[in-house]
């Protein structure tokens, strides 16, 4: 079975498939967006959807005799060349994506796709909220079936911060090309679609189309969802007020590393007896893109 037919067979399923498929390039190669790349990103702040941004490559440029790709953004759902704003310049060096913000002379380490499982990599977020460089642990690398072939996907977690990231080679973060996991409660960005040569390469698994919007992030409340018992010992039960399907649950430790991931259909129980006793964060991501968070204690 070829990789493209594998993708469309997966797309018919209610969850995203992870397949062993041919990589777009060899394991030692590093993909980098070409001059036709476009990212459709939805911004959310304090539970309210804000304007769209389409980021796109806009040709080559030389800065201090170094070759870069220009990135522009357009505050619409269409990247049409009107009212575009210069976002910065980007280049790649052996898997490291280096970003030069507008009016700045210091490059930021935006991504490091040379990392292997178990490595710690240092990233300079463009919008860091004053945090400065962030150390991410590479928890897992798998392969995501996409049109044109499989692409490697990095699952990362921050050290000493309750942050988790997913990167796709040649695309960047699932939060958007210039944004990593938000450290601000009730705020965030999400990559909805990625195109190259006007071909859809990636779409968020919960999105209906590339103009789909996000509702927001909020704390768990007892009316919509119950997590019990808390503190827990062997199992944590999750109960929804309304029927839910394909709900992703992630439990992270105090250092922000994801220690358990699972998917639930409607109500269910999660086995936690193998986890060390202590404090955790439980996050529930629903199909309508609402994320619920709660502190969880294991005793």
C-alpha positions in Angstrom: 0.0 0.0 0.0 1.5 3.4 -1.0 1.7 6.2 1.6 -1.0 8.4 -0.1 -3.6 5.7 0.0 -2.5 4.9 3.6 -3.2 8.5 4.5 -6.7 8.6 3.0 -7.6 5.3 4.7 -6.4 6.8 8.0 -8.4 10.0 7.3 -11.6 8.0 7.2 -11.0 6.9 10.8 -12.1 8.9 13.9 -8.5 9.4 15.1 -5.2 10.3 13.4 -3.2 7.3 12.3 0.4 6.7 13.1 1.8 4.4 10.4 5.1 3.0 9.3 5.3 4.7 5.9 8.1 5.8 3.7 9.6 9.1 4.9 9.6 12.0 2.5 13.4 12.1 2.7 16.0 9.8 4.3 16.3 9.6 8.0 19.4 11.8 7.9 17.8 14.5 5.8 16.1 17.6 7.2 13.0 19.0 5.5 12.5 22.8 5.3 9.5 24.7 4.0 9.8 25.8 0.4 8.9 29.2 -1.0 5.3 28.2 -1.5 4.7 27.2 2.2 1.6 28.6 4.0 0.5 28.1 7.6 -3.1 28.8 8.6 -3.1 29.8 12.3 -6.0 30.6 14.6 -5.3 32.8 17.7 -7.2 32.4 20.9 -7.0 34.7 24.0 -9.1 34.5 27.2 -11.5 32.1 25.6 -12.4 34.3 22.6 -11.3 33.6 19.0 -9.2 36.5 17.6 -8.3 37.1 13.9 -6.7 34.6 11.7 -3.2 34.8 10.5 -1.8 33.2 7.4 2.0 32.9 7.5 3.7 32.4 4.2 7.2 32.3 2.6 7.8 35.3 0.5 11.1 34.7 -1.4 14.8 34.9 -0.5 16.7 37.7 1.2 20.2 38.5 2.2 20.9 39.9 5.7 24.5 40.5 6.6 25.5 38.3 3.7 23.5 35.4 5.1 20.7 33.8 3.0 17.3 33.7 4.5 13.7 33.0 3.5 11.3 35.9 4.3 8.1 35.2 6.2 5.1 37.4 5.9 1.7 37.2 7.7 -1.7 38.3 6.6 -4.5 38.8 9.1 -7.1 36.9 7.1 -8.0 33.4 6.0 -6.4 34.0 2.6 -2.8 34.8 1.8 -3.5 37.2 -1.1 -0.6 39.6 -1.1 -2.7 42.4 0.4 -1.9 44.0 3.7 0.9 41.6 4.4 3.3 42.3 7.4 6.9 41.2 7.5 7.2 38.6 10.3 10.9 37.9 10.1 13.5 35.8 8.2 14.2 32.1 8.5 17.0 29.7 7.6 18.0 26.1 8.2 21.3 24.7 9.3 21.5 20.9 9.8 18.0 20.6 11.2 18.2 23.8 13.3 15.7 26.5 12.2 17.1 30.0 12.9 14.8 32.9 13.0 15.7 36.6 12.8 12.9 38.9 14.1 12.2 42.2 12.4 14.7 44.9 13.3 16.8 42.4 15.3 20.4 41.2 14.7 20.3 38.2 17.0 19.0 34.9 15.6 16.6 32.8 17.7 16.8 29.0 17.8 13.2 28.4 16.7 13.4 24.6 16.2 16.0 21.8 16.4 15.0 18.8 14.3 18.3 17.1 14.8 17.2 16.0 18.3 16.7 12.3 19.0 14.6 10.5 21.7 16.0 11.3 25.1 17.8 14.4 24.0 17.4 17.8 25.6 17.2 20.7 23.1 17.2 24.5 23.8 14.7 26.7 22.0 14.3 30.5 22.0 10.5 31.2 21.7 9.6 34.2 19.6 6.9 35.2 22.0 8.5 34.0 25.3 6.5 36.0 27.8 9.8 36.9 29.5 10.8 33.3 30.0 13.8 33.3 27.7 15.3 30.0 26.4 13.3 26.8 27.1 14.8 23.3 27.5 12.6 20.7 25.9 13.0 16.9 26.4 12.4 14.8 23.3 10.0 12.2 24.7 9.1 10.4 21.5 9.6 10.5 17.7 7.1 8.8 15.5 5.9 9.0 11.9 2.8 10.8 10.7 1.2 9.7 7.4 0.6 12.7 5.2 0.1 13.2 1.5 3.4 12.8 -0.3 4.9 10.5 2.4 5.4 10.1 6.1 6.9 12.9 8.1 8.6 12.5 11.5 6.9 14.0 14.4 8.5 15.0 17.7 6.7 14.9 21.1 8.4 17.2 23.5 8.0 18.4 27.1 9.6 21.4 28.8 11.8 21.0 31.9 10.4 22.8 35.0 7.4 24.1 33.0 4.1 22.6 32.4 4.5 22.7 28.6 4.1 20.1 25.9 4.9 20.5 22.2 4.4 18.5 19.0 6.6 19.3 16.0 6.2 17.9 12.4 9.3 18.0 10.2 9.2 20.5 7.5 6.1 22.2 9.1 7.0 23.2 12.7 4.9 23.3 15.8 1.2 22.3 15.8 0.7 25.6 17.6 2.0 27.5 14.5 5.3 28.2 12.8 6.4 31.0 15.2 4.6 30.0 18.4 5.3 27.3 20.9 3.1 26.1 23.7 1.6 29.1 25.5 2.5 29.6 29.2 -0.3 32.1 29.6 -3.6 30.6 30.9 -6.5 31.0 28.5 -4.3 31.9 25.6 -2.8 30.0 22.7 -2.5 29.5 18.9 -3.2 26.5 16.8 -2.0 25.4 13.4 -5.1 24.5 11.4 -3.6 23.8 8.0 -0.3 23.7 6.1 0.0 24.0 2.4 2.9 23.7 -0.1 2.4 24.4 -3.8 -1.3 25.0 -3.0 -1.5 21.4 -1.9 -2.9 20.6 1.5 -0.2 18.7 3.4 -1.5 18.9 7.0 -4.9 19.7 8.6 -5.6 19.6 12.4 -7.2 16.3 13.1 -10.3 18.0 14.6 -10.7 20.6 11.9 -13.5 20.4 9.3 -11.6 22.8 6.9 -8.9 25.4 6.8 -11.2 28.2 8.1 -12.2 26.2 11.2 -12.0 28.2 14.4 -11.2 27.3 18.0 -13.3 27.9 21.1 -10.6 28.2 23.8 -8.9 26.9 26.9 -10.5 26.7 30.3 -10.4 25.0 33.6 -12.5 21.9 34.2 -15.8 22.6 35.9 -18.1 20.1 37.5 -21.0 20.9 35.1 -19.1 19.9 32.0 -16.7 17.2 33.2 -15.8 15.2 36.3 -12.4 13.8 37.2 -12.5 11.5 40.2 -11.3 10.4 42.6 -8.8 13.1 43.2 -6.5 12.3 45.0 -6.4 8.9 43.2 -4.6 5.6 43.6 -5.0 3.1 40.9 -7.5 4.6 38.5 -8.8 8.0 37.5 -12.4 8.2 36.2 -13.5 10.8 33.6 -17.2 11.5 33.2 -18.6 14.0 30.6 -21.9 15.8 30.9 -22.6 15.2 27.2 -21.5 12.3 24.9 -17.9 12.8 23.6 -15.7 10.9 21.1 -12.0 10.9 20.5 -11.1 12.8 23.6 -7.4 13.0 24.2 -6.2 12.9 27.8 -2.6 13.8 28.7 -1.1 13.5 32.2 2.1 15.4 32.8 4.4 15.4 35.8 5.6 18.4 37.8 8.5 19.0 35.3 6.0 19.2 32.5 6.9 15.9 30.9 4.0 13.9 29.5 3.9 10.6 31.3 0.6 9.2 30.0 -1.4 9.7 26.8 -4.7 8.0 25.9 -7.9 8.6 23.9 -11.3 8.1 25.4 -14.8 7.6 23.8 -17.4 9.0 26.3 -16.8 8.2 29.9 -13.9 6.0 31.0 -11.2 5.1 33.5 -7.5 5.6 33.1 -5.0 3.2 34.8 -2.5 5.3 36.8 -1.1 2.6 39.2 2.2 2.5 37.4 2.9 6.3 37.9 4.9 7.5 40.9 2.9 9.1 43.7 2.9 12.9 43.5 1.4 15.9 41.8 0.4 15.9 38.1 -1.5 18.0 35.6 -4.3 16.4 33.7 -5.3 17.9 30.4 -8.4 16.9 28.3 -8.6 18.0 24.7 -12.1 17.6 23.3 -13.0 17.4 19.6 -14.3 20.9 19.5 -10.8 22.0 20.5 -11.6 23.0 24.0 -8.9 22.1 26.5 -9.7 21.4 30.1 -6.9 21.4 32.8 -6.9 20.2 36.3 -4.3 19.4 39.0 -4.2 15.7 39.9 -2.8 14.1 42.9 -1.8 10.4 43.2 -1.4 8.9 46.6 
